[in-house]
């Protein structure tokens, strides 16, 4: 017996990516977080989608080696916001010549 599940939409996106874009407003997720790589719990992860059928751990993240994990969206968003804030501060310091 063979069971095959296809995960790509017609535009090449996975269902998790489509769901992320579809439900980003509902979950208060930044659209630019999808595909972003940043430090989360001491390791670098890339956000690869949303799993709306999961109750608490609903953000799909992936390591550079391709290993996939699922994490709660609240903590992932906080880590992403810290990452963005750090980039803004670094850019400001570079501009100021510090």
PDB file as gemmi writes it, atoms N, CA and C in Angstrom:
CRYST1    1.000    1.000    1.000  90.00  90.00  90.00 P 1                      
ATOM      1  N   UNK A   1       0.839  -1.178   0.000  1.00  0.00           N  
ATOM      2  CA  UNK A   1       0.000   0.000   0.000  1.00  0.00           C  
ATOM      3  C   UNK A   1       0.879   1.233   0.000  1.00  0.00           C  
ATOM      4  N   UNK A   2       0.527   2.193  -0.820  1.00  0.00           N  
ATOM      5  CA  UNK A   2       1.280   3.439  -0.924  1.00  0.00           C  
ATOM      6  C   UNK A   2       0.335   4.599  -0.678  1.00  0.00           C  
ATOM      7  N   UNK A   3       0.756   5.495   0.189  1.00  0.00           N  
ATOM      8  CA  UNK A   3      -0.038   6.683   0.477  1.00  0.00           C  
ATOM      9  C   UNK A   3       0.779   7.891   0.051  1.00  0.00           C  
ATOM     10  N   UNK A   4       0.217   8.740  -0.778  1.00  0.00           N  
ATOM     11  CA  UNK A   4       0.922   9.892  -1.305  1.00  0.00           C  
ATOM     12  C   UNK A   4       0.132  11.143  -0.976  1.00  0.00           C  
ATOM     13  N   UNK A   5       0.805  12.122  -0.389  1.00  0.00           N  
ATOM     14  CA  UNK A   5       0.156  13.387  -0.075  1.00  0.00           C  
ATOM     15  C   UNK A   5       0.942  14.497  -0.744  1.00  0.00           C  
ATOM     16  N   UNK A   6       0.306  15.238  -1.628  1.00  0.00           N  
ATOM     17  CA  UNK A   6       0.953  16.345  -2.312  1.00  0.00           C  
ATOM     18  C   UNK A   6       0.783  17.611  -1.493  1.00  0.00           C  
ATOM     19  N   UNK A   7       1.864  18.383  -1.364  1.00  0.00           N  
ATOM     20  CA  UNK A   7       1.828  19.567  -0.507  1.00  0.00           C  
ATOM     21  C   UNK A   7       1.986  20.861  -1.283  1.00  0.00           C  
ATOM     22  N   UNK A   8       2.060  20.841  -2.585  1.00  0.00           N  
ATOM     23  CA  UNK A   8       2.280  22.053  -3.350  1.00  0.00           C  
ATOM     24  C   UNK A   8       0.995  22.550  -3.987  1.00  0.00           C  
ATOM     25  N   UNK A   9       0.832  23.857  -3.946  1.00  0.00           N  
ATOM     26  CA  UNK A   9      -0.269  24.506  -4.647  1.00  0.00           C  
ATOM     27  C   UNK A   9       0.178  24.740  -6.096  1.00  0.00           C  
ATOM     28  N   UNK A  10      -0.692  25.279  -6.905  1.00  0.00           N  
ATOM     29  CA  UNK A  10      -0.364  25.494  -8.315  1.00  0.00           C  
ATOM     30  C   UNK A  10       0.754  26.515  -8.501  1.00  0.00           C  
ATOM     31  N   UNK A  11       0.956  27.417  -7.541  1.00  0.00           N  
ATOM     32  CA  UNK A  11       2.003  28.427  -7.676  1.00  0.00           C  
ATOM     33  C   UNK A  11       3.309  28.001  -7.010  1.00  0.00           C  
ATOM     34  N   UNK A  12       3.427  26.746  -6.576  1.00  0.00           N  
ATOM     35  CA  UNK A  12       4.653  26.238  -5.994  1.00  0.00           C  
ATOM     36  C   UNK A  12       4.774  26.430  -4.499  1.00  0.00           C  
ATOM     37  N   UNK A  13       3.756  26.951  -3.844  1.00  0.00           N  
ATOM     38  CA  UNK A  13       3.787  27.158  -2.401  1.00  0.00           C  
ATOM     39  C   UNK A  13       3.209  25.944  -1.679  1.00  0.00           C  
ATOM     40  N   UNK A  14       3.716  25.686  -0.492  1.00  0.00           N  
ATOM     41  CA  UNK A  14       3.149  24.622   0.321  1.00  0.00           C  
ATOM     42  C   UNK A  14       1.842  25.107   0.934  1.00  0.00           C  
ATOM     43  N   UNK A  15       1.058  24.196   1.453  1.00  0.00           N  
ATOM     44  CA  UNK A  15      -0.198  24.566   2.112  1.00  0.00           C  
ATOM     45  C   UNK A  15       0.082  25.441   3.332  1.00  0.00           C  
ATOM     46  N   UNK A  16       1.179  25.165   4.041  1.00  0.00           N  
ATOM     47  CA  UNK A  16       1.540  25.969   5.219  1.00  0.00           C  
ATOM     48  C   UNK A  16       1.858  27.415   4.825  1.00  0.00           C  
ATOM     49  N   UNK A  17       2.496  27.619   3.678  1.00  0.00           N  
ATOM     50  CA  UNK A  17       2.779  28.980   3.199  1.00  0.00           C  
ATOM     51  C   UNK A  17       1.493  29.692   2.788  1.00  0.00           C  
ATOM     52  N   UNK A  18       0.619  28.989   2.103  1.00  0.00           N  
ATOM     53  CA  UNK A  18      -0.662  29.561   1.691  1.00  0.00           C  
ATOM     54  C   UNK A  18      -1.481  29.949   2.927  1.00  0.00           C  
ATOM     55  N   UNK A  19      -1.517  29.049   3.913  1.00  0.00           N  
ATOM     56  CA  UNK A  19      -2.261  29.323   5.140  1.00  0.00           C  
ATOM     57  C   UNK A  19      -1.658  30.491   5.908  1.00  0.00           C  
ATOM     58  N   UNK A  20      -0.325  30.614   5.910  1.00  0.00           N  
ATOM     59  CA  UNK A  20       0.310  31.744   6.583  1.00  0.00           C  
ATOM     60  C   UNK A  20      -0.195  33.054   5.984  1.00  0.00           C  
ATOM     61  N   UNK A  21      -0.157  33.154   4.666  1.00  0.00           N  
ATOM     62  CA  UNK A  21      -0.609  34.380   4.000  1.00  0.00           C  
ATOM     63  C   UNK A  21      -2.103  34.615   4.208  1.00  0.00           C  
ATOM     64  N   UNK A  22      -2.882  33.552   4.185  1.00  0.00           N  
ATOM     65  CA  UNK A  22      -4.330  33.666   4.321  1.00  0.00           C  
ATOM     66  C   UNK A  22      -4.739  34.116   5.726  1.00  0.00           C  
ATOM     67  N   UNK A  23      -4.075  33.589   6.751  1.00  0.00           N  
ATOM     68  CA  UNK A  23      -4.488  33.841   8.133  1.00  0.00           C  
ATOM     69  C   UNK A  23      -3.557  34.779   8.907  1.00  0.00           C  
ATOM     70  N   UNK A  24      -2.636  35.445   8.240  1.00  0.00           N  
ATOM     71  CA  UNK A  24      -1.681  36.316   8.932  1.00  0.00           C  
ATOM     72  C   UNK A  24      -2.389  37.391   9.752  1.00  0.00           C  
ATOM     73  N   UNK A  25      -3.430  38.001   9.207  1.00  0.00           N  
ATOM     74  CA  UNK A  25      -4.159  39.034   9.948  1.00  0.00           C  
ATOM     75  C   UNK A  25      -4.863  38.462  11.169  1.00  0.00           C  
ATOM     76  N   UNK A  26      -5.456  37.295  11.037  1.00  0.00           N  
ATOM     77  CA  UNK A  26      -6.190  36.675  12.139  1.00  0.00           C  
ATOM     78  C   UNK A  26      -5.247  36.379  13.309  1.00  0.00           C  
ATOM     79  N   UNK A  27      -4.050  35.875  13.011  1.00  0.00           N  
ATOM     80  CA  UNK A  27      -3.083  35.509  14.038  1.00  0.00           C  
ATOM     81  C   UNK A  27      -2.146  36.668  14.392  1.00  0.00           C  
ATOM     82  N   UNK A  28      -2.327  37.804  13.752  1.00  0.00           N  
ATOM     83  CA  UNK A  28      -1.483  38.991  13.933  1.00  0.00           C  
ATOM     84  C   UNK A  28      -0.014  38.665  13.651  1.00  0.00           C  
ATOM     85  N   UNK A  29       0.208  38.046  12.501  1.00  0.00           N  
ATOM     86  CA  UNK A  29       1.551  37.665  12.073  1.00  0.00           C  
ATOM     87  C   UNK A  29       2.062  38.656  11.031  1.00  0.00           C  
ATOM     88  N   UNK A  30       3.308  39.119  11.149  1.00  0.00           N  
ATOM     89  CA  UNK A  30       3.879  39.981  10.115  1.00  0.00           C  
ATOM     90  C   UNK A  30       4.062  39.183   8.822  1.00  0.00           C  
ATOM     91  N   UNK A  31       3.591  39.720   7.705  1.00  0.00           N  
ATOM     92  CA  UNK A  31       3.725  39.014   6.430  1.00  0.00           C  
ATOM     93  C   UNK A  31       5.185  38.799   6.056  1.00  0.00           C  
ATOM     94  N   UNK A  32       6.051  39.756   6.413  1.00  0.00           N  
ATOM     95  CA  UNK A  32       7.454  39.619   6.045  1.00  0.00           C  
ATOM     96  C   UNK A  32       8.204  38.612   6.917  1.00  0.00           C  
ATOM     97  N   UNK A  33       7.542  38.053   7.937  1.00  0.00           N  
ATOM     98  CA  UNK A  33       8.175  37.020   8.759  1.00  0.00           C  
ATOM     99  C   UNK A  33       8.258  35.690   8.002  1.00  0.00           C  
ATOM    100  N   UNK A  34       7.335  35.461   7.086  1.00  0.00           N  
ATOM    101  CA  UNK A  34       7.362  34.228   6.288  1.00  0.00           C  
ATOM    102  C   UNK A  34       8.617  34.236   5.423  1.00  0.00           C  
ATOM    103  N   UNK A  35       9.453  33.244   5.591  1.00  0.00           N  
ATOM    104  CA  UNK A  35      10.699  33.157   4.834  1.00  0.00           C  
ATOM    105  C   UNK A  35      11.875  33.843   5.506  1.00  0.00           C  
ATOM    106  N   UNK A  36      11.626  34.554   6.615  1.00  0.00           N  
ATOM    107  CA  UNK A  36      12.700  35.246   7.322  1.00  0.00           C  
ATOM    108  C   UNK A  36      13.481  34.264   8.188  1.00  0.00           C  
ATOM    109  N   UNK A  37      14.788  34.489   8.286  1.00  0.00           N  
ATOM    110  CA  UNK A  37      15.661  33.673   9.128  1.00  0.00           C  
ATOM    111  C   UNK A  37      16.154  34.535  10.279  1.00  0.00           C  
ATOM    112  N   UNK A  38      16.018  34.023  11.501  1.00  0.00           N  
ATOM    113  CA  UNK A  38      16.431  34.775  12.685  1.00  0.00           C  
ATOM    114  C   UNK A  38      16.660  33.820  13.842  1.00  0.00           C  
ATOM    115  N   UNK A  39      17.256  34.352  14.917  1.00  0.00           N  
ATOM    116  CA  UNK A  39      17.584  33.562  16.095  1.00  0.00           C  
ATOM    117  C   UNK A  39      16.322  33.332  16.910  1.00  0.00           C  
ATOM    118  N   UNK A  40      16.034  32.070  17.166  1.00  0.00           N  
ATOM    119  CA  UNK A  40      14.898  31.687  18.006  1.00  0.00           C  
ATOM    120  C   UNK A  40      15.396  30.634  18.982  1.00  0.00           C  
ATOM    121  N   UNK A  41      15.365  30.954  20.245  1.00  0.00           N  
ATOM    122  CA  UNK A  41      15.833  30.045  21.308  1.00  0.00           C  
ATOM    123  C   UNK A  41      17.268  29.577  21.098  1.00  0.00           C  
ATOM    124  N   UNK A  42      18.127  30.499  20.677  1.00  0.00           N  
ATOM    125  CA  UNK A  42      19.549  30.194  20.556  1.00  0.00           C  
ATOM    126  C   UNK A  42      19.985  29.563  19.251  1.00  0.00           C  
ATOM    127  N   UNK A  43      19.052  29.307  18.333  1.00  0.00           N  
ATOM    128  CA  UNK A  43      19.385  28.730  17.030  1.00  0.00           C  
ATOM    129  C   UNK A  43      18.718  29.556  15.939  1.00  0.00           C  
ATOM    130  N   UNK A  44      19.265  29.475  14.741  1.00  0.00           N  
ATOM    131  CA  UNK A  44      18.677  30.200  13.622  1.00  0.00           C  
ATOM    132  C   UNK A  44      17.668  29.316  12.894  1.00  0.00           C  
ATOM    133  N   UNK A  45      16.487  29.876  12.692  1.00  0.00           N  
ATOM    134  CA  UNK A  45      15.390  29.189  12.024  1.00  0.00           C  
ATOM    135  C   UNK A  45      14.812  30.089  10.941  1.00  0.00           C  
ATOM    136  N   UNK A  46      14.182  29.460   9.965  1.00  0.00           N  
ATOM    137  CA  UNK A  46      13.432  30.163   8.926  1.00  0.00           C  
ATOM    138  C   UNK A  46      11.962  29.791   9.086  1.00  0.00           C  
ATOM    139  N   UNK A  47      11.092  30.794   9.058  1.00  0.00           N  
ATOM    140  CA  UNK A  47       9.653  30.545   9.156  1.00  0.00           C  
ATOM    141  C   UNK A  47       9.180  30.042   7.805  1.00  0.00           C  
ATOM    142  N   UNK A  48       8.555  28.858   7.804  1.00  0.00           N  
ATOM    143  CA  UNK A  48       8.136  28.247   6.544  1.00  0.00           C  
ATOM    144  C   UNK A  48       6.622  28.120   6.400  1.00  0.00           C  
ATOM    145  N   UNK A  49       5.858  28.521   7.427  1.00  0.00           N  
ATOM    146  CA  UNK A  49       4.414  28.465   7.251  1.00  0.00           C  
ATOM    147  C   UNK A  49       3.636  28.450   8.553  1.00  0.00           C  
ATOM    148  N   UNK A  50       2.328  28.355   8.390  1.00  0.00           N  
ATOM    149  CA  UNK A  50       1.380  28.321   9.497  1.00  0.00           C  
ATOM    150  C   UNK A  50       0.562  27.041   9.401  1.00  0.00           C  
ATOM    151  N   UNK A  51       0.336  26.422  10.542  1.00  0.00           N  
ATOM    152  CA  UNK A  51      -0.490  25.225  10.618  1.00  0.00           C  
ATOM    153  C   UNK A  51      -1.724  25.574  11.456  1.00  0.00           C  
ATOM    154  N   UNK A  52      -2.774  26.123  10.831  1.00  0.00           N  
ATOM    155  CA  UNK A  52      -3.924  26.622  11.594  1.00  0.00           C  
ATOM    156  C   UNK A  52      -4.706  25.538  12.327  1.00  0.00           C  
ATOM    157  N   UNK A  53      -4.526  24.292  11.961  1.00  0.00           N  
ATOM    158  CA  UNK A  53      -5.239  23.203  12.647  1.00  0.00           C  
ATOM    159  C   UNK A  53      -4.565  22.812  13.965  1.00  0.00           C  
ATOM    160  N   UNK A  54      -3.398  23.377  14.244  1.00  0.00           N  
ATOM    161  CA  UNK A  54      -2.707  23.144  15.509  1.00  0.00           C  
ATOM    162  C   UNK A  54      -3.156  24.206  16.505  1.00  0.00           C  
ATOM    163  N   UNK A  55      -3.370  23.825  17.727  1.00  0.00           N  
ATOM    164  CA  UNK A  55      -3.922  24.757  18.701  1.00  0.00           C  
ATOM    165  C   UNK A  55      -2.880  25.717  19.261  1.00  0.00           C  
ATOM    166  N   UNK A  56      -1.783  25.204  19.777  1.00  0.00           N  
ATOM    167  CA  UNK A  56      -0.783  26.060  20.409  1.00  0.00           C  
ATOM    168  C   UNK A  56       0.468  26.207  19.566  1.00  0.00           C  
ATOM    169  N   UNK A  57       1.046  25.114  19.157  1.00  0.00           N  
ATOM    170  CA  UNK A  57       2.249  25.159  18.325  1.00  0.00           C  
ATOM    171  C   UNK A  57       1.808  25.165  16.867  1.00  0.00           C  
ATOM    172  N   UNK A  58       1.794  26.358  16.283  1.00  0.00           N  
ATOM    173  CA  UNK A  58       1.185  26.499  14.961  1.00  0.00           C  
ATOM    174  C   UNK A  58       2.078  27.128  13.896  1.00  0.00           C  
ATOM    175  N   UNK A  59       3.296  27.518  14.257  1.00  0.00           N  
ATOM    176  CA  UNK A  59       4.215  28.081  13.272  1.00  0.00           C  
ATOM    177  C   UNK A  59       5.232  27.013  12.892  1.00  0.00           C  
ATOM    178  N   UNK A  60       5.383  26.803  11.616  1.00  0.00           N  
ATOM    179  CA  UNK A  60       6.358  25.836  11.108  1.00  0.00           C  
ATOM    180  C   UNK A  60       7.670  26.563  10.858  1.00  0.00           C  
ATOM    181  N   UNK A  61       8.748  26.077  11.477  1.00  0.00           N  
ATOM    182  CA  UNK A  61      10.072  26.671  11.313  1.00  0.00           C  
ATOM    183  C   UNK A  61      11.039  25.580  10.880  1.00  0.00           C  
ATOM    184  N   UNK A  62      12.133  26.003  10.243  1.00  0.00           N  
ATOM    185  CA  UNK A  62      13.082  25.033   9.691  1.00  0.00           C  
ATOM    186  C   UNK A  62      14.506  25.498   9.940  1.00  0.00           C  
ATOM    187  N   UNK A  63      15.390  24.558  10.250  1.00  0.00           N  
ATOM    188  CA  UNK A  63      16.808  24.860  10.426  1.00  0.00           C  
ATOM    189  C   UNK A  63      17.487  24.944   9.062  1.00  0.00           C  
ATOM    190  N   UNK A  64      18.739  25.379   9.076  1.00  0.00           N  
ATOM    191  CA  UNK A  64      19.509  25.462   7.828  1.00  0.00           C  
ATOM    192  C   UNK A  64      19.740  24.082   7.230  1.00  0.00           C  
ATOM    193  N   UNK A  65      19.700  23.046   8.053  1.00  0.00           N  
ATOM    194  CA  UNK A  65      19.905  21.684   7.551  1.00  0.00           C  
ATOM    195  C   UNK A  65      18.620  21.056   7.021  1.00  0.00           C  
ATOM    196  N   UNK A  66      17.495  21.781   7.153  1.00  0.00           N  
ATOM    197  CA  UNK A  66      16.234  21.282   6.621  1.00  0.00           C  
ATOM    198  C   UNK A  66      15.343  20.573   7.616  1.00  0.00           C  
ATOM    199  N   UNK A  67      15.750  20.520   8.881  1.00  0.00           N  
ATOM    200  CA  UNK A  67      14.924  19.868   9.897  1.00  0.00           C  
ATOM    201  C   UNK A  67      13.783  20.815  10.287  1.00  0.00           C  
ATOM    202  N   UNK A  68      12.559  20.299  10.284  1.00  0.00           N  
ATOM    203  CA  UNK A  68      11.375  21.105  10.532  1.00  0.00           C  
ATOM    204  C   UNK A  68      10.882  20.927  11.966  1.00  0.00           C  
ATOM    205  N   UNK A  69      10.487  22.053  12.564  1.00  0.00           N  
ATOM    206  CA  UNK A  69       9.919  22.059  13.905  1.00  0.00           C  
ATOM    207  C   UNK A  69       8.631  22.874  13.884  1.00  0.00           C  
ATOM    208  N   UNK A  70       7.883  22.764  14.959  1.00  0.00           N  
ATOM    209  CA  UNK A  70       6.660  23.550  15.118  1.00  0.00           C  
ATOM    210  C   UNK A  70       6.759  24.281  16.445  1.00  0.00           C  
ATOM    211  N   UNK A  71       6.407  25.573  16.451  1.00  0.00           N  
ATOM    212  CA  UNK A  71       6.551  26.400  17.645  1.00  0.00           C  
ATOM    213  C   UNK A  71       5.322  27.291  17.816  1.00  0.00           C  
ATOM    214  N   UNK A  72       5.108  27.813  19.023  1.00  0.00           N  
ATOM    215  CA  UNK A  72       3.977  28.711  19.253  1.00  0.00           C  
ATOM    216  C   UNK A  72       4.211  30.067  18.586  1.00  0.00           C  
ATOM    217  N   UNK A  73       3.177  30.579  17.932  1.00  0.00           N  
ATOM    218  CA  UNK A  73       3.366  31.802  17.155  1.00  0.00           C  
ATOM    219  C   UNK A  73       3.719  33.006  18.025  1.00  0.00           C  
ATOM    220  N   UNK A  74       3.253  33.065  19.273  1.00  0.00           N  
ATOM    221  CA  UNK A  74       3.556  34.216  20.120  1.00  0.00           C  
ATOM    222  C   UNK A  74       5.060  34.361  20.346  1.00  0.00           C  
ATOM    223  N   UNK A  75       5.732  33.271  20.677  1.00  0.00           N  
ATOM    224  CA  UNK A  75       7.169  33.356  20.949  1.00  0.00           C  
ATOM    225  C   UNK A  75       7.977  33.560  19.670  1.00  0.00           C  
ATOM    226  N   UNK A  76       7.522  33.006  18.558  1.00  0.00           N  
ATOM    227  CA  UNK A  76       8.224  33.203  17.289  1.00  0.00           C  
ATOM    228  C   UNK A  76       8.105  34.664  16.855  1.00  0.00           C  
ATOM    229  N   UNK A  77       6.925  35.259  17.008  1.00  0.00           N  
ATOM    230  CA  UNK A  77       6.737  36.667  16.643  1.00  0.00           C  
ATOM    231  C   UNK A  77       7.615  37.555  17.517  1.00  0.00           C  
ATOM    232  N   UNK A  78       7.698  37.275  18.821  1.00  0.00           N  
ATOM    233  CA  UNK A  78       8.560  38.069  19.709  1.00  0.00           C  
ATOM    234  C   UNK A  78      10.019  37.981  19.260  1.00  0.00           C  
ATOM    235  N   UNK A  79      10.492  36.799  18.936  1.00  0.00           N  
ATOM    236  CA  UNK A  79      11.879  36.624  18.480  1.00  0.00           C  
ATOM    237  C   UNK A  79      12.104  37.380  17.169  1.00  0.00           C  
ATOM    238  N   UNK A  80      11.125  37.329  16.279  1.00  0.00           N  
ATOM    239  CA  UNK A  80      11.241  38.051  15.006  1.00  0.00           C  
ATOM    240  C   UNK A  80      11.265  39.558  15.240  1.00  0.00           C  
ATOM    241  N   UNK A  81      10.420  40.058  16.128  1.00  0.00           N  
ATOM    242  CA  UNK A  81      10.393  41.496  16.424  1.00  0.00           C  
ATOM    243  C   UNK A  81      11.717  41.956  17.031  1.00  0.00           C  
ATOM    244  N   UNK A  82      12.328  41.134  17.902  1.00  0.00           N  
ATOM    245  CA  UNK A  82      13.655  41.464  18.437  1.00  0.00           C  
ATOM    246  C   UNK A  82      14.678  41.523  17.313  1.00  0.00           C  
ATOM    247  N   UNK A  83      14.596  40.578  16.388  1.00  0.00           N  
ATOM    248  CA  UNK A  83      15.514  40.537  15.251  1.00  0.00           C  
ATOM    249  C   UNK A  83      15.383  41.816  14.415  1.00  0.00           C  
ATOM    250  N   UNK A  84      14.163  42.214  14.127  1.00  0.00           N  
ATOM    251  CA  UNK A  84      13.929  43.414  13.321  1.00  0.00           C  
ATOM    252  C   UNK A  84      14.418  44.653  14.071  1.00  0.00           C  
ATOM    253  N   UNK A  85      14.133  44.728  15.360  1.00  0.00           N  
ATOM    254  CA  UNK A  85      14.576  45.873  16.161  1.00  0.00           C  
ATOM    255  C   UNK A  85      16.099  45.959  16.200  1.00  0.00           C  
ATOM    256  N   UNK A  86      16.763  44.824  16.336  1.00  0.00           N  
ATOM    257  CA  UNK A  86      18.226  44.808  16.336  1.00  0.00           C  
ATOM    258  C   UNK A  86      18.787  45.299  15.013  1.00  0.00           C  
ATOM    259  N   UNK A  87      18.155  44.915  13.913  1.00  0.00           N  
ATOM    260  CA  UNK A  87      18.608  45.375  12.598  1.00  0.00           C  
ATOM    261  C   UNK A  87      18.451  46.883  12.463  1.00  0.00           C  
ATOM    262  N   UNK A  88      17.355  47.441  12.991  1.00  0.00           N  
ATOM    263  CA  UNK A  88      17.124  48.881  12.920  1.00  0.00           C  
ATOM    264  C   UNK A  88      18.175  49.626  13.742  1.00  0.00           C  
ATOM    265  N   UNK A  89      18.456  49.121  14.943  1.00  0.00           N  
ATOM    266  CA  UNK A  89      19.470  49.753  15.802  1.00  0.00           C  
ATOM    267  C   UNK A  89      20.829  49.671  15.142  1.00  0.00           C  
ATOM    268  N   UNK A  90      21.191  48.510  14.590  1.00  0.00           N  
ATOM    269  CA  UNK A  90      22.486  48.372  13.922  1.00  0.00           C  
ATOM    270  C   UNK A  90      22.612  49.329  12.739  1.00  0.00           C  
ATOM    271  N   UNK A  91      21.547  49.462  11.955  1.00  0.00           N  
ATOM    272  CA  UNK A  91      21.573  50.374  10.807  1.00  0.00           C  
ATOM    273  C   UNK A  91      21.729  51.811  11.271  1.00  0.00           C  
ATOM    274  N   UNK A  92      21.058  52.165  12.358  1.00  0.00           N  
ATOM    275  CA  UNK A  92      21.154  53.529  12.890  1.00  0.00           C  
ATOM    276  C   UNK A  92      22.567  53.798  13.398  1.00  0.00           C  
ATOM    277  N   UNK A  93      23.170  52.838  14.087  1.00  0.00           N  
ATOM    278  CA  UNK A  93      24.532  53.009  14.591  1.00  0.00           C  
ATOM    279  C   UNK A  93      25.541  53.105  13.449  1.00  0.00           C  
ATOM    280  N   UNK A  94      25.339  52.311  12.401  1.00  0.00           N  
ATOM    281  CA  UNK A  94      26.220  52.377  11.232  1.00  0.00           C  
ATOM    282  C   UNK A  94      26.126  53.742  10.569  1.00  0.00           C  
ATOM    283  N   UNK A  95      24.920  54.259  10.488  1.00  0.00           N  
ATOM    284  CA  UNK A  95      24.698  55.559   9.870  1.00  0.00           C  
ATOM    285  C   UNK A  95      25.330  56.670  10.692  1.00  0.00           C  
ATOM    286  N   UNK A  96      25.308  56.508  12.012  1.00  0.00           N  
ATOM    287  CA  UNK A  96      25.880  57.511  12.900  1.00  0.00           C  
ATOM    288  C   UNK A  96      27.401  57.381  12.990  1.00  0.00           C  
ATOM    289  N   UNK A  97      27.944  56.310  12.449  1.00  0.00           N  
ATOM    290  CA  UNK A  97      29.387  56.119  12.462  1.00  0.00           C  
ATOM    291  C   UNK A  97      29.917  55.585  13.768  1.00  0.00           C  
ATOM    292  N   UNK A  98      29.076  54.935  14.531  1.00  0.00           N  
ATOM    293  CA  UNK A  98      29.498  54.391  15.829  1.00  0.00           C  
ATOM    294  C   UNK A  98      30.066  53.014  15.654  1.00  0.00           C  
TER     295      UNK A  98                                                      
END                                                                             
